[in-house]
Amino acid sequence: MRSSIESLLASVKIDDLPRRTVCRVDRATPLKEVYRLLDSEHSVAVLVADRNHLVGIFTERDILYRTALEGNLETPIGDLMTRDLVTLKSDERVSDAIRTMAEKGFRHIPVVDSEGEEAGLIGGRDILRLLAEYYPETLLNLPPRLDQKITRAEGG
């Protein structure tokens, strides 16, 4: 099974994953507007752009680590965003996304197209959905605890 999952992740391009709505703002957007946008769109992150050029990202994690210490509701998101962006190209493989997430400790990575313009966002849930689509029985029958051994498939 492992080699077939590895083959899948190495063959599927990021661009082949279903697109999710990505929230986008400019640097001057106040923090309170970003909060409203994240809430209304049920999003995990906003991408920050100057015109069509991606300059930063602000995620749920940033809310916990940055705004509690530095931000007030009127602070421009450009002051709070992550500036040193790591991006992936839409034609890269899902396995590249997993490697980058593991190496950098990211849960979400902006995706850019061949011209370097913002094309989306990839996260761990996107990868899990892909695996669930290709291997539903395996994932649905995983034990609730990692140390638990399942001797037969569950379900009706």
NORWOHU-V184479 format. One record per residue. SS is DSSP state (H for helix, E for strand, L for the rest). PSI is psi in degrees with one decimal (none if undefined). NEAR is the number of other ideal C-beta (glycine too) atoms within 10 Angstrom. Layout:
BEGIN
SS/PSI/NEAR, SS/PSI/NEAR
END
This chain:
BEGIN
L/-40.2/7, H/-43.6/6, H/-31.3/7, H/-35.0/10, H/-43.8/13, H/-41.0/11, H/-42.5/11, H/-50.4/16, H/-29.7/19, H/-17.4/12, H/-25.5/11, L/129.8/17, E/152.8/14, H/-38.1/21, H/-20.1/14, H/-14.3/12, L/150.6/19, L/139.8/9, L/137.9/12, L/156.5/16, L/131.2/10, L/129.8/18, E/139.6/18, E/134.7/14, E/169.9/20, L/170.3/13, L/-31.7/14, L/-7.2/11, L/125.8/18, E/150.6/16, H/-41.0/21, H/-34.5/13, H/-36.5/16, H/-43.1/27, H/-46.8/15, H/-43.3/11, H/-46.7/16, H/-42.1/18, H/-49.3/9, H/-30.9/9, H/-1.1/13, L/47.1/9, L/157.4/19, L/-9.7/17, E/158.6/22, E/141.8/25, E/137.7/23, E/127.9/28, E/148.8/17, E/112.5/11, L/-117.5/7, L/7.8/10, E/121.2/10, E/125.3/19, E/-11.7/16, E/174.3/21, E/146.2/22, E/120.3/24, E/173.7/21, H/-37.2/13, H/-37.3/15, H/-33.2/19, H/-44.5/16, H/-44.0/10, H/-26.9/12, H/-47.1/18, H/-28.6/18, L/-29.1/8, L/-38.0/7, L/-24.6/11, L/145.3/19, L/171.0/9, L/-17.1/11, L/-4.8/9, L/130.2/16, E/140.0/18, H/-24.8/25, H/-24.4/17, H/-17.4/12, L/-17.5/20, L/161.3/22, E/121.0/17, L/-38.5/10, L/80.0/5, L/138.3/15, L/126.2/13, E/162.5/17, E/149.5/21, E/146.6/15, L/-20.6/18, L/3.6/13, L/163.9/18, E/156.1/16, H/-35.0/22, H/-33.3/16, H/-39.5/18, H/-44.7/24, H/-45.6/15, H/-47.1/13, H/-42.8/16, H/-43.5/19, H/-44.9/9, H/-39.5/9, H/-10.9/10, L/28.8/7, L/150.7/19, L/-20.3/14, E/140.5/21, E/130.7/21, E/146.0/23, E/135.4/24, E/155.6/18, L/-172.9/13, L/-23.1/9, L/2.1/7, L/11.0/12, L/150.5/12, E/128.3/19, E/-4.4/21, E/-158.9/21, E/138.4/23, E/140.0/25, E/173.7/18, H/-36.3/13, H/-33.1/12, H/-39.5/18, H/-40.7/19, H/-38.6/11, H/-41.0/14, H/-47.5/17, H/-40.4/15, H/-33.9/12, H/-39.7/12, H/-28.3/14, L/59.4/14, H/-41.9/10, H/-40.3/8, H/-48.1/13, H/-37.7/12, H/-21.1/11, L/13.7/12, L/143.6/11, L/151.9/10, L/-24.0/6, L/138.8/7, L/-29.2/6, L/-5.6/5, L/139.3/8, L/126.0/6, L/125.1/10, L/-15.9/4, L/157.8/5, L/140.3/9, L/166.4/9, L/174.0/6, L/none/2
END
